[in-house]
Amino acid sequence: MFSTKKKTPFFNLFFAFATILLLVQCKKDEVIAGQSLPQNNAISNAKKDSLKKVEVEKPVVKYAAFIFPKEKKDSAMAAFNEEFSKDEQYSILALNRLDLKNKWRADTLAIPDKIDATLMSYSPFPNHLEILKEVHKIVLFSYPIQAYALYENGNLVKWGPTSMGSKKAQTKRGLTFANWKKELAISTVDKNWKLPFNFNIHNNLGIGWHQYDLPGYPASHSCLRLLLEDAKYLYNWADQWVLNKGGATVKAHGTPVIIFGDYKWGAKKPWKNLIQDPKSNDISVDELNEIIKPDLEKILEEQKNTDAVRSEQASIPTVEKPAA
């Protein structure tokens, strides 16, 4: 056996020497790290951008079932009204594709474990879509989950519930563009139907989005029904078309709109699946990429033209009328 007492001075000396080398190396590393070394800015910026574009994992929201038995619906509704404020009811009903007027239609509601008035915590749409990074604005309407989403340069800014065309009067799928808007329109189907914050997207077909009843399923005559606050928001957020002189032809299109997918008629309502699986309504980035990709070139082409037209309009000086 070796004597540790004889080895101690040597080990102390070795340890001190090793420590000095380590400190010198660390100092060199600090100097190198602090130097303004030439860098490829494009690569550096690309790395930063790529980090920003990573989809942030959404917090998991858990849902419970609130059941309204047919034989005890009145008492169940009374309990619901007592437990939740009007604002909380608004958010819960929106998740279940209902408005306050139609809450009596509820049989089973998915109730989130936390109430978010913006609904963003419950979004079934991705927070970011890289494929849309060059698209100023776009509206997506999903038939399968009866929901819309608004994106600005690929970033989700808002989403909400909708009631799209019924089985006999389905909303036309595919790419279209926002046309004209009217704060209060009258339905061409029934003159008694008032349509607040109407924004047309199919001029010949008379289809647009506007406020109207959300009964918890696709029930419209081809239009896209929204909650009142959502209809107001989209009314001010989306851009209209620009017409040529005389108004007979389109000079520039408004905000692009894509309507996609198929609703499972007669099946369990998709939002009720949230009770068992909080991610059951989620639409993936890959799925949306496949939907958007065929129309992206057209969208960017029309956007370029619209930007040029609006820039031209902005450069025309306004002529002030002489004072009387």
N, C-alpha and C positions, 0 to 999 in steps of 0.2 A: 504494500500500500504506500502511495505517495504521501509525503508530509505536506499538508496545506499551508503550514506556517512558512515553509521554505518557498512555496510558490507565490505567496501573497504579494511581495514587492513586484515581481514580474507581471502578475495579472493587473496590479494597479497601474503600472507603467503602460502596459498594452491598452488598458481601458482608456487611459487619459489620451493616448495617441489616437485611438480609434474615434474618441469623442471629438478631438480637434479636427480630424479629417471630415467627420460628419458635419460639423459646424461650418467648415469651409465650403463643403459641397452645397449645403443648404443656402449659404450666402450667395453662392454662384447662381443657384436656381432662382433666388429672389431677384438678383440683378438682371438675369435673362428675362424673367417674367415681367420685370418693370421696364425693360427697354422698349423703345418705340421701333420695333422691327418692321420692315416693309411687309404688308399683308395684301392679299387679294380681297378687296372690299366686297366684290360680288359674291365670293365664296363665303365670306364672313356674314354678310347680310342674308345670304340664302340659308345659312345654318340657323340664324336667329329667326327668320321667317318660318322655317320648317318647325321650329319648336312652338311657335305661336299657333300653328295650324293643326297641331295634334289635338284630336278630339278629346275634350276634358270629360272624364267619366262623370256621368250625372249621378247625383245622390239618389239612392234608392228610396222611393216613396212606397210605403205599404198601404194597402187599401182594405177596408172592412166592408161588409155588406150591411146595408140598411134595408130591411125587407118590409114591404107594405102588403100584408095579407089581405085578400079580397074581403074576407068577412070582418076584418078589423082595420080597414084602411083609414077610416076617420081618426081612430085613436092613434094609429101609427103616424099619421100626418101631424096630429097635434103634438106628439112627442118630438117629431122632426123639427117642427116650428119652434118648440120650446128649447131644444138643444142647440140650435144653430141660429145665428143672427141673419138678417136679410142679406147682408154682404157675403157671409159664409155660404148661405144657401145659393146665392148667385154663382159662386165659384164651383160648388159641388154639382149643381145642375148643369153648368156649362160642360163639366167633365163628362156628364152623362147625356150630352146633346139635347138638353132641355132648357127652357127659360122659365122664369117665375110664373108666367101665365099658364104654362103647361105642366107644372110640377105634379098636378093631380094624376097625370098619366103614369107616374112612376110606379113600378112594381118592386124592383130591386135597384138600389143606388150603390155605386162604388164610392166609398167615403175615404179620402186620403187622410193619413195620420197627421198631416199638417196642412193648414189652409194657406194657399198662396194666391192672393188676389190677381196677380199678373198671369197666373196659370203657367208661367215659364218652367216651374219646377216639374211640371207634369208633361212637358213637351214630348210628343212622339217623333218629332223631327230632329235631325242632327243639328247641333249648334253651329257647325260650319260645313260648308260644301265648297271644296277647293275648285271644283269645276265651274263654279259661278263667280270666281274672284273678279272677273272683268265685267260682270253684269251689274249695272247700277242698281236695278230693282227688278224683282220678279215675284209673282204670286203663284203658289202651288195649291191645288185643291185635290185632296185624296178622297176618292169615292169609297174605298174599303173601310176607312175609319171616320169618314164624314168630318174632315178637318181641313183647315187651310193653314198655310205658312207664308210669311213674308221674309224675303232675304234681300239684304243690301250688300253687294260685293261679296257674296258667299256667307255672310253672317246672318243668322236667324235673329230677327228683331221682334217678331210677334207671331203667335199662332192662336187658333181658337176653333170653336165648333161651327158646324154648318149643317144645313139640311138641303141636300141637293135634289135633283129630279127624281120623282117616283119611278117605280118600275115601268109604268106605262108612258112616262114623259121624261126619260132620262136626259141628263145634261150631256151635251156633246163633248166628247173627249178630244184631247190633243192641244196643240198650240193655238192660241189666239192672242189678241191684244186689247187692252182697255181702250174704249172709244170715247163716248161722251158721258156726261153725268148730269143728274138733275136731283136737287135736294128732296123733292117730293114728286114722285112719278105715279101715274095711274096705270094699273095693270091692263094689258090688252085682252086678257082672258075674261076679267070681270071688273067693270068700272067701279065697283064698290071696294075693290082692294087698293088700299093706299100703300105705296112702297117708299118709305123714307130712305134717303141717301142712296139712291139708285145709281149704279155705275154700269153702263152697258159694255158688254164684251163681244156680243154677236149682233151686229146691227140688223142684218136681214132676218135673223131668227128671233130677235127681241129678247135675248138672254143677257142677264146681268146679275150682279150681286146687290143685295139691299137688305134692310131689316124686315123680318117677318117671323111668324111663329116657328119655334124650334120644338117639335113634338117628340123628339127622341128617335127619329128614323128619317130616311129620305122621303120627303112628302111634297116637294114643290112641283110646279109645272115647267120644269127645266132650269129655272133660275137657281141662284145660290143664296140661300137664306142665311142671315147673320144676326147675332145679337145686336141691339141698338148701338152700344158703345163701339163694337167692332165695325159696324157699318159706317159709323162716323169716322173712325180712324182710317179705314181704307178709302173713304171718300176724299179725305184730305191728303192721304199718303201717295196714292197712285197718280200717274200722269195721263192726261187725255191725249187723243190724237191731234194732229194739225191738218187742217183741210186746205186744199188749193183754193184760190179765189173763185167764188161762186159756190163753194161747198159741195161740189159734185164728186170730187175725187180726193183720196187721202194723200197728203204730202209727206206726213211722218206719223208713224204709229205711236201709240201710248205704251204703258207698262205691259210687258209680256205676261201671259197667264198660261199655265199648263194644268189641264184637268186630266187625271189619270186613274186607272184601276177600275175594279168592279166590286160592287157591293154584294155580299152573300145574302140574297133575299130569302127570308124564312129561317135563317140560321140565328144563333145566339148573337145578340148585339155585341160587337167587338169590345166596347168599353167595359162590359160586365166581366170580361176575362181578366181585367186588371186585378180583380179580387184574388185570383189564384196566381197570376203571373204579372207583376208590375211592368214588365217589358213587352207584354204581349201585343201592344199596339205600335211598338217602335218600328219606324221605317229606317232601314240601314242606309249608309252613305252609298254603298255599291248599288243598291236598288234604285236610289234616286239618280245616281250617275247614269244608269242604263235608260232611265226615263228621259233625262234632260239631253243626253249626248246627241241624239238624232236631230234635235232642234237648235242646238247651240250655235251653229254657224248662222242660221237664219236670224236668231235673236241678236247676235253681235252685229250682223250686217244691218239690220233695221235700227239698232241702237246707234251705230255710226252715222246713219243718215239722219236720225232724229237729233243727235247732238249737233250736227252741221246746220240743220234747219233752225234749231233753237238759238244757236250761236249767231246765225244770220239775223234772226228776228231781234235779238238783243242788241245788235250793232246798229240797227236802224234808229236814228234819233227821233224822238217824239216832238211833234210840232205843236207848240203851244198856241192856242187861239188868242188873238189880240183882245185886250180888255175892251168892253163896250164903252 
